[in-house]
Amino acid sequence: MSPIISPSDLKRLPTENLIILDARTGKDVRQNYLEKHIKGARFIDLDNDLAGIGENAAFGGRHPLPGIEKFAETLSDLGITEDAHMIVYDDKNASNAAARAWWMLRSFGFDKVQVLDGGIQSAEKNGLAFSSGEETFEKAPVITKESWSWPVSSLEDVENDLKNNASTVIDVRDAYRYKGESEPIDLVAGHIPGAVNIPFSENLDENGNFLKPDVLREKYKVLLQNKPEHLIIHCGSGVTACHTILALDYAGFNIPDLYVGSWSEWSRREGKEIAKDI
């Protein structure tokens, strides 16, 4: 199953076992959901449902993964059963929480998970039905899992792999953040020494939709030529990195490692070297 689905294909899907998740973020996001969302969509929150935010971002970053048991309870509360076919959308072309939700659901063990290409804007443009207010649904039995199944890297893994030239570490943040020109979110500007910059925005076309799989595949083959095959993807806090993992999966590559702590952890950890290209 393709990890990306178009609004027109979503229209044609059978509704049995279909669950749509609204993963928008930002100010007043819950109110925005109540005012308008794709018909039937259930709200999933980045900070509360897709992360287990700790007291110190120097250990885990700004959006560490929640415990697997906590996420299982979230799925139960959302009425998600083992045979569910899930469609996730946000309003930032999957660069924020939609791709993170996709990664977590697939890593939890679900096979039928897709991200809506173009997000809520594309859904509206293509005439999908919308509704407002709360959606009603029943809780589902808790699904038990022991751990995330997709690969993750720790700060120490990233450091060791770069030292030994064992992995290509990709920083998907915008170029100005990577270069250290300015940093709008974290405390220090710059990047992990040895990481290469391939901004997530380069996964998209001029309309904000994902590039076609063959275009993405050729693009990354060229960009990664003569570099270690094993990939570790990171961003600011381990959320937008999932956008590039999604793009790589769409293009037919193996699932790379996610460095969840990302720049928010590295830049706060005492003694870690910081590079700038300015």
Protein Blocks (a to p, Z undefined) as FASTA:
>chain_A
ZZbdcfklmmmpcfehpacddfbecehklmmmmmoccehiacddfklmmpccdfblkgnp
jmdcddfklmmmmmmmnopafkbccddddfeoopmmmmmmmmmmmmnopabdcddehijm
lmmmnopacdedjdddddddddddfbdfbdcddfklmmmmmmnopaccddfbdfklmnom
acfkbmbecddehiacddfklmpcfkopacdfklmmmmmmmmmgoiafbdcdddfnopmm
mmmmmmmmmnopacddddfklmmlmmmmghiacdddZZ
